[in-house]
């Protein structure tokens, strides 16, 4: 049965991040209150020092969340706020997932919302790279399961038989002059990135792999395109080629299109 995925909403992830920020603020205050008597016995300055550290951390995270919201609303943000935004995401994301679980919100919905927010932030930065510095990375499950040809080491081994979309991706990569890699997991993906050293990545994967991959390679800009799973996860998956081509074009200077 073909899986139907609704367009993810940025507001879901943003709402969970705001709730996570509130809980982090309350928890920090609680830590300060509980630690106050013991620290005061050691030194009169320690409570104030701990309070400053905790307040500074919460303020930085709050600035990051504010940067995300301003970017989503279409405002240009300074580079420092973009860095703080990703720091806030990395700190609060596990809390957001836990809150979503408590509220019975499907984890994949949260991850899709995160990917939508991440893509928006990257596109707003208007990252432009030369074709030789752009890498398309796709999972091995996009290759047809009965295909006898090994393409994880060399995508040119693809015979363009039409049973899967690897041939179409090879054609797209050749048309635009960008790199294409088919990987079997995070370890190989990191190795490919280390070898090619791209300045931007277009990643095709499921929610879980895209979410972890985007966070792992930060600050390398990544646009994520979710795969389609008509036969279930990790088996003969598909991808919307129009979305892939649009993402390629968003990274390349107009004269290259």
C-alpha positions as CSV (number, residue, x, y, z in Angstrom):
1,X,0.0,0.0,0.0
2,X,1.4,3.4,-1.0
3,X,2.2,5.6,2.0
4,X,0.5,8.9,2.0
5,X,2.4,11.8,3.7
6,X,0.8,15.1,4.3
7,X,2.9,18.2,3.9
8,X,4.7,18.8,7.2
9,X,3.9,21.9,9.2
10,X,6.6,24.1,10.6
11,X,4.4,25.2,13.5
12,X,4.4,21.7,15.1
13,X,8.2,21.8,15.6
14,X,8.2,25.4,16.6
15,X,5.5,24.8,19.2
16,X,7.4,21.9,20.7
17,X,10.6,23.9,20.7
18,X,8.9,26.8,22.5
19,X,7.5,24.4,25.1
20,X,10.9,22.9,25.5
21,X,12.5,26.3,26.0
22,X,9.9,27.0,28.7
23,X,10.7,23.7,30.5
24,X,14.4,24.3,30.2
25,X,13.9,27.8,31.8
26,X,11.8,26.3,34.7
27,X,14.3,23.5,35.2
28,X,17.3,25.9,35.3
29,X,15.5,28.0,37.9
30,X,14.8,24.9,39.9
31,X,18.4,23.8,39.7
32,X,19.5,27.2,40.9
33,X,17.0,27.2,43.8
34,X,17.9,23.7,45.0
35,X,21.7,24.5,44.7
36,X,21.4,27.9,46.5
37,X,21.8,26.8,50.1
38,X,24.8,24.4,49.5
39,X,26.6,26.9,47.3
40,X,26.0,29.8,49.7
41,X,27.7,27.7,52.5
42,X,30.8,27.4,50.3
43,X,30.9,31.0,49.0
44,X,28.6,33.9,48.9
45,X,29.6,34.4,45.2
46,X,28.8,30.9,44.0
47,X,24.9,31.3,43.8
48,X,25.3,34.5,41.7
49,X,27.9,32.8,39.4
50,X,25.7,29.8,38.8
51,X,22.7,32.1,38.2
52,X,24.7,34.1,35.6
53,X,25.8,30.9,33.8
54,X,22.3,29.4,33.7
55,X,20.7,32.7,32.7
56,X,23.3,33.2,29.9
57,X,22.6,29.7,28.6
58,X,18.9,30.2,28.6
59,X,19.3,33.6,27.0
60,X,21.4,32.2,24.2
61,X,19.0,29.4,23.5
62,X,16.1,31.9,23.6
63,X,17.9,34.1,21.0
64,X,18.3,31.0,18.9
65,X,14.6,30.1,19.0
66,X,13.9,33.8,18.3
67,X,16.2,33.6,15.2
68,X,14.2,30.5,14.0
69,X,10.9,32.3,14.4
70,X,12.1,35.4,12.6
71,X,13.5,33.4,9.8
72,X,10.2,31.5,9.4
73,X,8.4,34.8,9.3
74,X,10.7,35.9,6.4
75,X,13.0,38.3,8.3
76,X,16.7,38.3,7.5
77,X,18.7,37.3,10.5
78,X,22.4,37.9,11.4
79,X,24.9,35.0,11.1
80,X,25.2,34.9,14.9
81,X,21.5,34.2,15.3
82,X,21.7,31.4,12.7
83,X,24.4,29.8,14.7
84,X,22.4,30.2,17.9
85,X,19.3,28.8,16.1
86,X,21.1,25.5,15.3
87,X,22.5,25.4,18.8
88,X,19.0,25.8,20.2
89,X,17.7,23.0,17.9
90,X,20.5,20.6,19.0
91,X,19.9,21.3,22.7
92,X,16.0,21.3,22.6
93,X,15.3,18.7,19.9
94,X,15.5,15.7,22.3
95,X,13.2,17.5,24.7
96,X,10.8,18.3,21.9
97,X,10.7,14.6,20.9
98,X,9.9,13.6,24.5
99,X,7.1,16.2,24.8
100,X,5.7,15.0,21.5
101,X,5.7,11.4,22.8
102,X,3.9,12.5,26.0
103,X,1.3,14.2,23.8
104,X,1.0,11.2,21.6
105,X,2.4,13.0,18.6
106,X,4.0,10.7,16.1
107,X,7.8,11.0,16.0
108,X,7.9,11.1,12.2
109,X,5.5,14.1,12.2
110,X,7.9,16.0,14.4
111,X,10.9,15.0,12.3
112,X,9.1,16.0,9.1
113,X,8.3,19.4,10.7
114,X,12.0,19.7,11.7
115,X,13.1,19.0,8.2
116,X,10.7,21.6,6.8
117,X,12.1,24.2,9.3
118,X,15.7,23.2,8.5
119,X,15.1,23.5,4.7
120,X,13.5,26.9,5.2
121,X,16.4,28.2,7.2
122,X,18.9,27.0,4.5
123,X,16.9,28.4,1.6
124,X,16.6,31.7,3.4
125,X,20.4,31.9,3.6
126,X,20.5,31.6,-0.2
127,X,23.5,29.4,-0.2
128,X,25.1,29.3,-3.7
129,X,27.8,26.8,-4.7
130,X,29.5,25.7,-7.9
131,X,28.2,22.4,-9.2
132,X,31.5,20.7,-8.3
133,X,30.8,21.6,-4.7
134,X,27.3,20.2,-4.5
135,X,26.7,16.6,-3.4
136,X,23.5,14.6,-3.9
137,X,23.4,11.8,-1.3
138,X,20.8,9.1,-1.6
139,X,20.2,5.9,0.3
140,X,20.9,2.4,-1.1
141,X,17.2,1.4,-0.7
142,X,16.4,3.6,-3.7
143,X,18.1,1.0,-5.9
144,X,15.8,-1.9,-6.9
145,X,16.4,-4.8,-4.5
146,X,17.0,-7.3,-7.3
147,X,19.6,-5.2,-9.1
148,X,22.9,-7.1,-9.3
149,X,25.1,-4.1,-9.9
150,X,27.0,-2.5,-7.0
151,X,26.6,1.3,-7.1
152,X,27.6,2.3,-3.6
153,X,31.2,2.6,-4.7
154,X,30.6,3.9,-8.2
155,X,27.2,5.1,-9.4
156,X,28.4,4.8,-13.0
157,X,27.8,1.1,-12.6
158,X,24.1,1.8,-13.0
159,X,22.8,0.3,-16.2
160,X,19.8,2.7,-16.5
161,X,17.3,-0.2,-16.8
162,X,14.4,1.9,-15.4
163,X,13.5,-0.4,-12.6
164,X,14.4,2.3,-10.1
165,X,15.3,6.0,-10.1
166,X,19.0,5.7,-9.7
167,X,19.5,6.1,-13.4
168,X,17.3,9.3,-13.4
169,X,19.5,10.7,-10.5
170,X,22.6,9.9,-12.4
171,X,21.3,11.7,-15.4
172,X,20.3,14.7,-13.2
173,X,23.8,14.8,-11.7
174,X,25.5,14.6,-15.1
175,X,23.2,17.3,-16.4
176,X,24.0,19.8,-13.7
177,X,27.6,18.6,-13.1
178,X,27.1,17.8,-9.4
179,X,28.3,14.8,-7.4
180,X,26.0,11.8,-6.7
181,X,26.7,9.2,-4.0
182,X,24.6,6.2,-2.9
183,X,25.3,5.2,0.7
184,X,24.3,2.4,2.9
185,X,24.4,4.3,6.2
186,X,25.8,7.1,8.3
187,X,29.3,5.8,8.4
188,X,29.6,5.7,4.6
189,X,27.9,9.0,4.3
190,X,30.4,10.7,6.6
191,X,33.2,9.1,4.6
192,X,31.9,10.4,1.3
193,X,31.5,13.9,2.7
194,X,35.1,13.8,4.0
195,X,36.4,12.6,0.6
196,X,34.4,15.0,-1.6
197,X,34.4,17.9,0.8
198,X,31.2,19.5,-0.6
199,X,30.0,23.0,0.3
200,X,26.4,21.9,0.3
201,X,24.5,18.6,0.4
202,X,21.1,17.6,-1.1
203,X,20.1,14.6,1.0
204,X,17.4,12.0,0.1
205,X,16.4,9.8,3.0
206,X,13.6,8.9,5.5
207,X,12.7,11.2,8.4
208,X,15.0,9.6,11.0
209,X,18.1,9.5,8.7
210,X,17.5,13.1,7.4
211,X,17.0,14.5,10.9
212,X,20.2,12.9,12.3
213,X,22.2,13.6,9.2
214,X,21.3,17.3,9.1
215,X,22.4,17.6,12.8
216,X,25.5,15.5,12.3
217,X,27.0,17.6,9.5
218,X,26.1,21.1,10.8
219,X,27.3,23.7,9.8
220,X,27.4,22.2,6.3
221,X,24.2,23.4,4.6
222,X,21.8,20.5,3.8
223,X,18.4,20.5,2.0
224,X,16.5,17.3,2.8
225,X,14.1,15.6,0.4
226,X,12.0,12.8,2.0
227,X,11.9,9.6,0.1
228,X,8.6,7.8,-0.7
229,X,8.0,4.3,0.6
230,X,5.3,2.5,-1.5
231,X,6.7,-0.9,-0.4
232,X,7.5,0.0,3.2
233,X,10.7,1.3,4.7
234,X,14.1,0.5,3.3
235,X,12.8,-1.4,0.3
236,X,12.5,-0.1,-3.3
237,X,11.9,3.5,-2.1
238,X,11.2,6.3,-4.5
239,X,11.7,10.1,-4.6
240,X,10.0,13.0,-6.2
241,X,12.5,13.9,-9.0
242,X,10.9,17.4,-9.5
243,X,11.7,18.2,-5.8
244,X,15.2,17.0,-6.3
245,X,15.8,19.1,-9.3
246,X,14.3,22.1,-7.6
247,X,16.6,21.6,-4.7
248,X,19.6,21.3,-7.0
249,X,18.7,24.6,-8.7
250,X,18.2,26.4,-5.4
251,X,21.9,25.7,-4.6
252,X,23.4,26.6,-8.0
253,X,23.9,30.1,-9.5
254,X,21.3,31.0,-12.0
255,X,23.7,31.0,-14.9
256,X,24.4,27.3,-14.3
257,X,20.7,26.3,-14.7
